[in-house]
Amino acid sequence: MARTIMIQGAMSNVGKSLLTAGLCRVFRQDGYRVAPFKSQNMALNSFITAEGLEMGRAQATQAEAAGIAPCVAMNPVLLKPVTDMGAQVIVNGEVRGNMSAAAYFGYRRELMPEILRAFAALAARHDIIVIEGAGSPAEINLKENDIVNMGLARRTDSPVLLVGDIDRGGVFAQLAGTLMLLEEDERARVKGCIVNKFRGDPDILRPGLAMLEARCGKPVVGVLPMLAVDIEDEDSLSRRFAARTGKAALDIAVIRLPMISNFTDFMALEATAGVGLRYVDNAADLGGPDMLILPGTKNTIADLQWLRRGGLEAAILGLARRGVLVLGICGGYQMLGRGIRDAAGVEGGGEIAGMGLLPVGTEFHAEKTRVRRAGRIAGARGAWRALDGAAVEGYEIHMGATRREDDAPFFIALEDGRTDGCVVDNVAGVYLHGFFDTASCRAALLDLLCERKGIAPPGGRAFDFAAYKNEQYDKLAAAVREHVDMAFVYRAMDGGAA
């Protein structure tokens, strides 16, 4: 049976996912078969496995750090928010339906057997399981029938490391308060604390750590600095949205939709020298980018209405008329068409006119498309002609079917004989997530943008993105080894830590 270590947080966004990925990499480097596990994840960034099943993107990233293929057993329950009060519930990679928060609160107890079966399947094949909690174990209003924090730790008999975020302030209150609100048996499971995202002089911090240890009776086993590693983020709390790139040769704007999903699509562009990628959520900040991207969304109709209310749709149409390259991905592609019809009530029903930039129409269906795809850009014309022949690879994940009008040109020829997307003049749309990850496609696009701007192409535009990510995982593992007492972590997994 696999040994376990569980990472819980004093609150959301303390860095649990990143630390889990780092530990997975460390254990892999140490020669162990290691896998990540998160019983319930809530995020709009998801991943499609080779079997066509859907799981949280964070666990796919952690699996990559562990050097193994992602599988849905690593994340048996995925919640994708649809509104502030409800979410799409995905169990073992398949959609169970949309539920209100109240309905799911009562339903989740029924999921524990499936969660434990998924965990057992992983434990049978691996030496170590690194478990990630969600939110905080001290959310006392949610503790009944808990399936993701201490309830799961108890069922899997896992030792716990409690993580606090010093960057947002109040880390001592976070950790001490969390421990105070736990039951006695739960406190006993916490073997140590980790302070994350530290900036500054460690000597100034040490007296506070000593006082925390004295008051709580738990050792501080690591102080991780604010890490400069480029690893996929779990959800819309991502610091990427707040980033403002400096002066760069190319300016690419991504519309930050309220329900933006799968924004990991843009990591390869962000990592390319000479590319400035920024997220925009109001018309005043849009300016005149070299390229505009409409990303995926979990709620296409509501986000299209949001674009209209705030004036962003008018600004996008203005850029398109001026010849700026406009690309829509998934929900963004649907918005660029003539209209969207939701007779199945997937997003509440109704019909809405699209932006009218592409001769396509979308109709939502209750069944979700989940599939990995590969192919080549074979229909590029007009302003996109330079991309013709470039290889692409990624995945589709959407609830609608989009049909081109008669003789409307497609954009991508897929290996299975199907086609994807549509292109007219300087506007294109695709369903394929991961469009920019393939080196040949990314290089061709950046060459095109530079040619249109009359500048030399940036160096490294065709770099190996997979190798780049592996370098980031190794960098993360090195930081974990330097700043976390790994000998203590191993003892905790063996039952030897106090």
C-alpha positions in Angstrom: 0.0 0.0 0.0 1.3 3.5 -0.9 2.5 5.9 1.8 0.7 9.2 1.8 1.3 12.9 2.7 -1.5 15.4 2.6 -1.1 19.1 1.9 -3.9 21.2 3.5 -4.1 25.0 3.5 -5.0 27.6 6.1 -7.1 29.2 3.4 -7.6 29.1 -0.4 -4.8 29.9 -2.8 -1.9 29.4 -0.3 0.0 27.4 -2.8 -1.2 23.9 -2.1 -1.2 22.9 -5.8 2.3 24.2 -6.4 3.7 22.5 -3.3 2.0 19.2 -4.3 3.6 19.4 -7.7 7.0 20.1 -6.1 6.7 17.1 -3.8 5.7 14.9 -6.7 8.8 16.0 -8.5 11.1 15.5 -5.5 9.7 11.9 -4.8 10.1 11.1 -8.5 13.7 12.3 -8.5 14.3 10.1 -5.4 13.2 7.0 -7.4 9.6 6.5 -6.2 6.5 5.9 -8.2 4.4 8.9 -7.1 1.0 10.2 -8.0 -1.1 13.2 -7.0 -4.6 13.0 -5.7 -7.3 15.6 -5.0 -10.7 14.1 -4.2 -12.6 17.2 -5.2 -11.4 20.1 -7.2 -13.3 23.3 -8.1 -11.8 25.0 -11.2 -12.6 26.1 -14.7 -9.2 24.9 -16.0 -9.6 21.2 -16.9 -7.7 18.5 -18.8 -8.9 15.8 -21.2 -7.2 12.4 -20.7 -6.2 10.0 -23.5 -9.5 8.2 -22.8 -11.5 11.4 -23.3 -12.3 11.9 -19.7 -12.2 15.3 -17.9 -10.2 16.1 -14.7 -8.7 19.1 -13.0 -5.8 20.7 -14.8 -3.9 21.1 -11.5 -3.8 17.3 -11.1 -2.7 16.8 -14.7 0.1 19.3 -14.1 1.1 17.4 -10.9 1.1 14.1 -12.8 3.4 15.7 -15.4 5.7 16.7 -12.5 5.6 13.1 -11.3 6.5 11.8 -14.8 3.3 9.9 -15.3 0.2 10.2 -17.5 -2.8 11.9 -16.0 -5.8 9.8 -15.2 -9.2 10.7 -13.6 -8.5 8.6 -10.5 -6.2 11.5 -9.5 -9.2 13.8 -9.4 -12.5 11.8 -9.1 -14.7 14.9 -8.5 -14.4 18.1 -10.5 -16.7 21.1 -9.9 -16.9 23.7 -12.7 -18.7 26.8 -11.6 -21.6 27.9 -13.8 -23.0 30.6 -11.6 -22.1 32.0 -8.2 -24.5 29.5 -6.7 -24.1 26.4 -8.8 -21.6 24.2 -10.7 -21.4 21.4 -13.2 -20.5 18.2 -11.3 -18.1 15.8 -13.0 -17.4 12.4 -11.4 -14.8 10.1 -12.7 -14.4 12.2 -15.8 -18.1 12.2 -16.8 -20.7 14.9 -16.3 -23.3 14.1 -13.7 -25.2 17.4 -14.2 -25.5 20.9 -12.8 -26.3 21.3 -9.1 -26.9 24.2 -6.8 -24.5 24.7 -3.9 -27.2 23.5 -1.5 -28.0 20.4 -3.6 -24.3 19.4 -3.9 -23.7 19.9 -0.2 -26.3 17.1 0.5 -25.2 15.0 -2.5 -21.4 14.9 -1.8 -21.6 12.3 1.0 -22.7 9.8 -1.8 -19.4 10.4 -3.6 -17.1 9.1 -0.8 -17.2 5.5 -2.0 -16.2 6.5 -5.5 -13.4 8.8 -4.1 -12.0 5.9 -2.0 -12.1 3.5 -5.0 -10.2 6.0 -7.1 -7.7 6.5 -4.3 -7.3 2.7 -3.8 -6.6 2.3 -7.6 -3.8 4.8 -7.4 -2.4 3.4 -4.2 -2.2 -0.1 -5.7 0.1 1.2 -8.5 2.3 3.7 -6.7 4.7 4.0 -3.8 3.6 7.5 -2.6 0.4 9.5 -3.0 0.6 13.2 -2.5 -2.9 14.3 -1.5 -4.0 17.9 -1.9 -6.8 19.3 0.2 -9.2 22.2 -0.8 -9.8 25.5 0.8 -9.3 25.1 4.5 -10.0 22.3 7.0 -11.3 24.9 9.4 -14.3 25.8 7.4 -16.6 24.6 10.2 -19.8 25.2 8.2 -18.6 22.6 5.6 -17.0 20.0 7.9 -20.1 17.7 8.0 -19.5 14.8 5.6 -16.2 16.4 4.5 -14.7 14.5 1.5 -11.6 16.6 0.7 -9.8 17.7 3.9 -9.8 16.0 7.3 -12.6 13.7 6.4 -10.4 12.3 3.6 -7.2 12.4 5.7 -9.0 10.2 8.3 -10.3 7.7 5.7 -6.8 7.4 4.1 -4.9 7.6 7.4 -2.8 10.4 6.0 -0.4 12.7 7.9 -1.0 16.4 7.1 1.3 19.4 6.4 -0.6 22.7 7.0 0.4 25.6 4.7 -0.1 29.3 5.2 0.4 32.3 2.9 2.6 35.0 4.4 2.4 37.2 1.3 -1.2 38.2 2.0 -0.5 38.8 5.7 -1.6 37.2 8.9 0.1 33.9 8.4 0.5 33.3 12.2 -3.2 33.9 12.7 -4.0 31.6 9.7 -2.0 28.7 11.0 -2.8 29.1 14.7 -6.5 29.8 14.1 -6.8 26.8 11.8 -5.2 24.5 14.4 -7.5 25.9 17.1 -10.6 25.2 15.1 -9.7 21.5 14.4 -10.9 18.6 16.6 -8.3 17.0 18.8 -7.9 13.9 16.5 -7.6 16.3 13.5 -4.9 18.4 15.2 -3.0 15.1 15.8 -2.9 14.5 12.1 -1.1 17.8 11.4 2.6 16.9 11.7 4.0 20.3 10.8 3.4 23.7 9.2 4.9 25.4 6.1 5.0 29.1 5.6 4.7 29.9 1.8 5.4 32.9 -0.4 7.9 34.6 1.9 9.8 37.7 0.9 12.4 39.4 3.1 14.9 38.7 5.8 14.5 35.2 7.4 16.1 36.5 10.7 13.2 38.8 11.2 10.7 35.9 10.7 12.4 33.4 13.1 11.1 34.8 16.4 7.5 34.6 15.1 8.1 31.0 14.0 9.4 30.1 17.5 6.4 31.6 19.1 4.0 29.8 16.7 5.7 26.5 17.5 5.4 27.2 21.2 1.8 28.1 21.1 0.6 25.4 18.7 2.9 22.6 19.5 3.6 22.0 15.8 7.0 22.5 14.2 7.5 24.8 11.2 9.1 22.4 8.7 9.6 24.9 5.9 9.6 28.5 4.8 9.2 28.7 1.0 10.1 31.9 -0.7 8.0 33.5 -3.4 9.0 31.3 -6.2 9.7 32.5 -9.8 8.6 29.3 -11.5 6.3 29.2 -14.5 3.9 26.3 -13.8 0.2 26.1 -14.7 -2.2 27.7 -12.3 -5.3 26.0 -10.9 -8.0 28.6 -11.2 -9.0 32.2 -11.8 -7.2 33.3 -8.6 -4.2 33.1 -10.9 -1.6 35.9 -10.5 -1.3 35.8 -14.3 -4.4 37.9 -14.6 -2.8 40.7 -12.6 0.5 40.6 -14.5 1.3 43.5 -16.8 4.1 42.7 -19.2 6.8 45.3 -19.9 7.6 46.7 -23.3 7.7 43.8 -25.8 8.1 43.5 -29.5 4.6 41.9 -29.9 1.5 42.9 -27.9 -1.2 40.1 -27.6 -4.4 40.9 -25.7 -6.6 38.1 -24.2 -10.1 39.1 -23.1 -10.5 38.2 -19.4 -14.0 36.9 -19.5 -15.8 36.5 -16.1 -16.1 32.7 -16.6 -12.8 32.3 -18.5 -11.6 28.7 -18.7 -8.5 26.8 -19.8 -6.4 30.0 -19.9 -3.4 27.6 -19.7 -3.8 27.8 -23.5 -1.6 30.9 -23.4 1.4 29.7 -21.3 3.5 28.9 -24.3 3.0 32.5 -25.6 3.8 34.0 -22.3 7.0 32.0 -22.1 8.2 33.2 -25.5 10.8 36.0 -25.6 9.6 39.1 -27.3 5.9 38.4 -26.6 3.9 40.6 -24.2 0.6 38.9 -23.3 -1.9 40.8 -21.2 -5.4 40.1 -19.9 -8.0 42.8 -20.5 -11.4 43.2 -18.9 -12.4 46.7 -19.9 -12.6 48.5 -23.2 -10.4 51.4 -22.0 -7.4 49.1 -21.6 -7.7 47.2 -24.8 -5.7 49.7 -27.0 -4.3 48.5 -30.3 -2.8 45.0 -29.8 -1.1 43.1 -32.6 -3.5 40.2 -31.9 -6.7 39.8 -29.9 -7.8 36.4 -28.4 -11.2 35.5 -27.2 -10.6 32.6 -24.8 -12.8 29.7 -23.7 -15.5 30.2 -21.1 -17.8 28.1 -19.0 -20.8 30.3 -19.8 -20.7 31.6 -23.4 -24.0 33.4 -23.4 -23.6 35.3 -20.1 -20.0 36.3 -21.0 -21.1 37.5 -24.4 -23.7 39.7 -22.7 -21.0 41.0 -20.4 -18.9 42.0 -23.4 -21.8 43.9 -24.8 -22.7 45.7 -21.6 -19.2 46.9 -21.0 -18.4 48.0 -24.5 -15.8 45.4 -25.2 -17.7 43.8 -28.0 -17.8 47.2 -29.9 -14.1 47.6 -29.3 -13.4 44.0 -30.6 -15.5 44.7 -33.7 -13.5 47.9 -34.3 -10.2 46.1 -34.1 -11.5 43.5 -36.5 -12.5 46.2 -39.0 -9.0 47.7 -38.8 -7.4 44.4 -39.8 -6.1 43.2 -36.4 -5.9 39.4 -36.1 -8.7 38.1 -34.0 -8.8 34.5 -32.8 -11.5 32.8 -30.8 -11.0 29.6 -29.0 -13.9 27.3 -27.9 -16.4 29.7 -26.3 -14.6 32.6 -27.9 -15.1 30.9 -31.3 -18.8 30.5 -30.6 -19.1 34.2 -29.8 -17.6 35.2 -33.1 -20.3 33.4 -35.1 -23.8 34.5 -36.2 -25.6 33.3 -33.2 -25.9 30.8 -30.3 -29.0 28.7 -29.6 -29.6 26.9 -26.3 -32.7 24.9 -26.8 -31.4 22.2 -24.4 -31.1 24.7 -21.5 -27.4 24.0 -21.0 -26.8 27.6 -20.0 -30.4 28.4 -19.0 -32.0 28.3 -22.5 -32.6 31.0 -25.0 -30.9 32.4 -28.1 -28.5 35.2 -28.7 -27.0 36.9 -31.7 -23.2 36.5 -32.0 -20.7 39.1 -33.2 -21.2 38.1 -36.8 -17.5 38.0 -37.7 -17.6 34.3 -38.8 -20.3 32.5 -40.9 -21.0 29.9 -38.3 -23.8 29.1 -35.9 -23.7 27.2 -32.6 -26.4 25.0 -30.9 -25.8 23.8 -27.4 -26.3 20.1 -26.6 -26.6 18.4 -23.2 -23.8 16.0 -24.2 -20.2 17.3 -23.7 -17.5 16.8 -26.3 -14.3 15.6 -24.7 -11.6 14.5 -27.1 -7.9 14.9 -27.8 -7.1 16.0 -31.4 -4.2 16.5 -33.7 -3.9 17.8 -37.3 -2.6 20.6 -39.5 -3.8 24.1 -40.4 -5.0 23.5 -43.9 -7.6 26.1 -44.5 -5.6 29.2 -43.7 -6.2 32.1 -46.1 -6.3 35.8 -46.1 -4.3 37.3 -43.3 -3.7 33.8 -41.8 -2.2 32.3 -45.0 1.3 32.0 -43.5 0.1 29.4 -41.0 -0.9 26.9 -43.7 0.6 23.5 -43.0 1.6 24.1 -39.4 1.0 21.1 -37.1 -1.4 21.5 -34.1 -2.3 19.3 -31.2 -4.6 19.7 -28.2 -8.1 18.8 -27.0 -11.7 19.8 -27.4 -14.0 20.3 -24.4 -17.4 22.0 -25.1 -21.1 21.6 -24.8 -22.1 23.0 -28.2 -21.8 22.0 -31.9 -20.8 24.8 -34.3 -21.6 24.5 -38.0 -20.2 26.5 -40.8 -22.5 28.0 -43.4 -22.3 26.6 -47.0 -18.8 27.0 -48.5 -17.5 28.7 -45.3 -13.8 27.9 -45.1 -12.5 25.6 -42.3 -9.2 26.3 -40.5 -7.8 22.9 -39.3 -7.8 19.5 -41.0 -7.8 16.9 -38.2 -6.0 13.5 -38.5 -9.4 11.7 -38.2 -10.6 13.3 -41.4 -12.8 15.9 -39.7 -12.2 19.7 -39.8 -12.2 22.3 -37.1 -12.8 26.0 -37.0 -13.5 28.7 -39.5 -11.4 31.6 -41.0 -12.5 34.7 -42.8 -10.0 37.5 -43.7 -8.3 38.4 -40.4 -10.7 36.6 -38.1 -10.5 32.9 -37.2 -12.0 30.5 -34.6 -11.1 27.0 -33.4 -12.3 24.6 -30.8 -8.8 23.2 -30.2 -7.3 24.1 -26.8 -3.5 24.0 -26.8 -3.4 25.7 -30.2 -0.2 27.6 -29.3 1.6 24.7 -27.6 2.9 23.2 -30.9 6.2 24.8 -31.8 5.6 25.0 -35.6 2.2 26.7 -35.2 3.5 29.1 -32.6 6.5 30.0 -34.6 4.5 30.5 -37.8 2.0 32.8 -35.9 4.7 34.9 -34.4 6.5 35.2 -37.7 3.3 36.4 -39.2 2.7 39.0 -36.5 6.2 40.3 -36.9 5.9 40.5 -40.7 2.7 42.5 -40.3 4.4 44.8 -37.9 7.6 45.1 -39.9 9.9 43.8 -37.2 12.3 40.9 -36.9 10.8 37.7 -35.4 11.6 37.1 -31.7 14.3 34.5 -30.9 13.2 31.2 -29.4 9.6 31.4 -30.8 9.8 27.7 -31.7 11.3 26.5 -28.4 10.4 23.1 -26.9 7.5 23.8 -24.6 7.5 20.3 -23.0 11.3 20.7 -22.2 10.6 24.1 -20.8 8.0 22.8 -18.4 10.3 20.0 -17.2 12.9 22.6 -16.4 10.3 24.5 -14.3 9.4 21.3 -12.4 13.1 20.7 -11.6 13.5 24.3 -10.5 10.4 23.9 -8.2 11.8 20.6 -6.8 15.2 22.2 -6.0 13.4 25.0 -4.1 11.4 22.5 -2.1 14.5 20.5 -1.2 16.3 23.7 -0.1 13.5 25.2 2.0 11.4 22.2 3.3 12.8 19.6 5.7 12.3 16.6 3.5 13.8 14.3 6.1 10.9 15.3 8.3 8.4 14.7 5.5 9.7 11.2 5.0 9.5 10.5 8.7 5.9 11.8 8.8 4.9 9.4 6.0 6.5 6.6 8.0 4.6 7.6 11.2 7.8 8.8 12.9 7.0 12.5 13.2 5.5 13.8 16.4 
